């Protein structure tokens, strides 16, 4: 079992309530991701990468109640929480696997991720962006709501200091804060500009950072309609 899998198995039951306290801009951050998830279908096929407890999918389900969802995560215990959340909904399926290595066979209208891809090394992030492009239908949308590295050491320090001040005044018990800081040591954050460049290199058009608050950013890309002349 990987260190990431072990730490997220351990946090699975408290993950959702902590998420709001570990992400100062929680409502705007997730709200921005959902607001730009615009596709032509009322019942899109949605892939949630690093889905965890299904938090992002739950927000998207309010917008697209008829959508079909595929949730993939390395932590089975996190997916168990997602199964509790969604009950026996026939439009949700689950894959317990490492999404950076998994071979997807379907095509999706939306490929989304929240606070997960930053656990990958840079080369793995680049490959995942290429893979996401390849499994999207034409005019499909990719959204990555994630944390990013500061552009300079000064900005990185500013981001982390501001974040720690928020977390330590959030009311979370000290042991949960310390466990959160331990998980942060596994992070492999990458600068926003680099990631936007990788999305463009993968083939995405209309690449943009839709929302940013310190280290929390919502990245967007669209697969062009290749038949459009």
C-alpha positions in Angstrom: 0.0 0.0 0.0 1.4 3.4 -0.9 1.9 6.1 1.7 -0.8 8.3 0.0 -3.3 5.4 0.1 -2.5 4.7 3.8 -2.9 8.3 4.9 -6.2 8.8 2.9 -7.6 5.5 4.1 -7.0 6.8 7.7 -8.8 10.1 7.1 -11.7 8.7 5.0 -14.5 9.1 7.6 -13.6 12.7 8.5 -12.6 13.9 5.1 -15.6 15.9 4.1 -16.0 17.9 7.3 -12.3 18.6 7.3 -12.2 19.6 3.6 -14.1 22.9 4.3 -11.6 23.8 7.1 -8.5 22.9 5.1 -9.7 24.9 2.0 -10.3 28.5 3.1 -12.2 29.3 -0.2 -14.2 26.0 -0.2 -17.5 27.3 -1.6 -16.0 29.5 -4.4 -13.4 26.8 -5.3 -15.9 24.0 -5.8 -18.5 26.4 -7.1 -16.2 27.7 -9.8 -15.4 24.1 -10.9 -19.1 23.2 -11.2 -20.0 26.5 -12.9 -17.6 25.9 -15.8 -18.6 22.2 -16.2 -20.8 23.2 -19.2 -21.4 20.6 -21.9 -24.2 20.2 -24.5 -25.7 17.1 -22.8 -28.3 16.9 -20.0 -27.0 13.5 -19.1 -23.2 13.7 -19.7 -20.7 10.9 -18.9 -18.5 12.3 -16.1 -15.2 10.9 -14.9 -14.1 12.0 -11.4 -10.3 11.4 -11.1 -9.1 10.9 -7.5 -12.8 11.1 -6.5 -12.2 10.3 -2.8 -15.6 10.5 -1.0 -17.4 11.8 -4.1 -17.5 15.4 -2.9 -17.0 17.0 -6.4 -19.3 14.5 -8.0 -22.0 15.3 -5.4 -21.8 19.0 -6.4 -21.9 18.1 -10.1 -24.9 15.8 -9.5 -26.9 18.7 -8.4 -26.3 20.4 -11.7 -26.6 17.1 -13.8 -28.9 14.7 -11.9 -29.3 12.6 -15.1 -25.5 12.3 -15.6 -23.6 9.0 -15.4 -20.6 9.2 -13.0 -17.4 7.1 -12.8 -15.4 7.7 -9.7 -11.8 6.4 -9.6 -9.6 6.5 -6.5 -6.7 4.6 -5.1 -8.3 4.4 -1.6 -11.1 1.9 -1.3 -12.1 3.3 2.0 -12.6 6.7 0.5 -14.8 5.1 -2.2 -16.7 3.3 0.5 -17.6 6.8 1.8 -18.7 7.7 -1.7 -20.9 4.6 -1.9 -22.5 5.6 1.5 -23.1 9.1 0.0 -24.7 8.0 -3.2 -26.5 4.9 -1.9 -27.5 2.5 -4.7 -27.7 5.1 -7.5 -27.5 3.1 -10.8 -25.8 6.1 -12.5 -22.7 5.9 -10.4 -19.9 3.4 -10.7 -16.6 3.0 -8.8 -13.1 2.0 -9.8 -10.5 1.3 -7.0 -7.3 1.9 -8.8 -4.3 4.2 -9.4 -5.7 6.6 -12.0 -2.3 7.5 -13.3 -1.8 3.9 -14.5 -5.3 2.9 -15.3 -6.4 2.1 -18.9 -9.7 3.8 -19.5 -11.9 2.3 -22.2 -14.8 4.7 -22.3 -15.1 8.3 -23.6 -16.4 11.1 -21.4 -18.1 14.5 -21.8 -16.4 15.7 -18.6 -13.1 14.7 -16.9 -12.9 16.4 -13.5 -10.6 16.3 -10.5 -10.5 18.1 -7.1 -7.4 18.3 -4.9 -5.8 15.1 -6.1 -3.5 15.5 -9.1 -0.9 17.4 -7.0 0.1 14.1 -5.5 1.7 13.1 -8.9 5.2 13.8 -10.1 5.5 16.4 -12.9 5.9 13.8 -15.6 2.9 11.9 -14.3 0.8 15.1 -14.3 1.8 15.7 -18.0 0.9 12.1 -18.9 -2.4 12.4 -17.1 -3.3 15.6 -19.0 -2.6 13.8 -22.3 -4.6 10.7 -21.1 -7.5 13.0 -20.1 -7.5 14.6 -23.5 -7.6 11.2 -25.2 -10.6 9.9 -23.3 -12.7 13.1 -23.7 -15.3 13.3 -26.5 -14.9 16.2 -28.9 -16.1 19.5 -27.2 -15.6 17.7 -23.9 -14.3 19.6 -20.9 -11.4 19.0 -18.4 -11.4 20.7 -15.0 -8.7 20.4 -12.4 -9.5 22.1 -9.1 -6.2 21.7 -7.2 -3.5 23.3 -5.2 -0.5 24.8 -7.0 3.0 25.8 -6.1 3.9 29.5 -5.7 5.5 31.3 -8.6 8.4 32.4 -6.5 9.8 31.3 -3.0 8.2 34.5 -1.6 4.8 33.7 -3.0 5.0 30.0 -2.0 5.8 31.1 1.6 3.0 33.7 1.5 0.5 31.0 0.3 1.6 28.4 3.0 1.7 31.0 5.8 -1.8 32.3 5.0 -3.1 28.8 4.7 -1.7 27.7 8.1 -3.2 30.7 9.8 -6.6 29.7 8.4 -6.2 26.1 9.4 -5.1 26.9 12.9 -8.0 29.2 13.5 -10.5 26.8 11.9 -11.5 25.0 15.1 -10.1 21.7 14.0 -8.6 19.6 16.9 -4.8 19.8 17.1 -4.3 16.1 16.2 -6.3 16.6 13.0 -4.3 19.7 12.1 -1.0 17.8 12.6 -2.3 14.9 10.6 -3.2 17.4 7.8 0.3 18.8 7.9 1.7 15.3 7.6 -0.4 14.7 4.5 0.9 17.9 3.0 4.4 16.5 3.1 3.3 14.0 0.4 2.3 16.9 -1.9 4.1 17.5 -5.2 2.6 20.9 -6.1 3.5 22.4 -9.5 3.3 26.0 -10.6 0.1 27.0 -12.3 1.8 28.4 -15.5 3.5 25.1 -16.1 0.3 23.1 -15.8 -1.6 25.4 -18.1 1.2 24.9 -20.7 1.0 21.1 -20.3 -2.8 21.3 -20.9 -2.1 23.2 -24.2 0.6 20.7 -25.2 -1.9 17.9 -24.6 -4.1 19.5 -27.2 -6.7 21.4 -25.1 -8.0 24.7 -26.3 -9.5 27.6 -24.3 -7.0 26.7 -21.5 -7.5 29.0 -18.5 -7.2 29.4 -14.8 -10.9 30.1 -14.0 -10.4 30.8 -10.3 -7.5 31.3 -7.9 -7.1 32.0 -4.2 -3.5 31.8 -3.0 -2.5 28.1 -3.8 -6.0 26.9 -4.8 -6.7 27.1 -8.5 -9.3 25.8 -10.9 -7.8 24.9 -14.3 -9.9 24.5 -17.4 -9.4 23.1 -20.9 -11.7 22.0 -23.7 -11.2 19.4 -26.4 -11.8 21.1 -29.7 -14.5 19.9 -32.2 -12.1 18.4 -34.7 -14.8 18.3 -37.4 -15.3 22.1 -37.1 -13.7 23.9 -40.1 
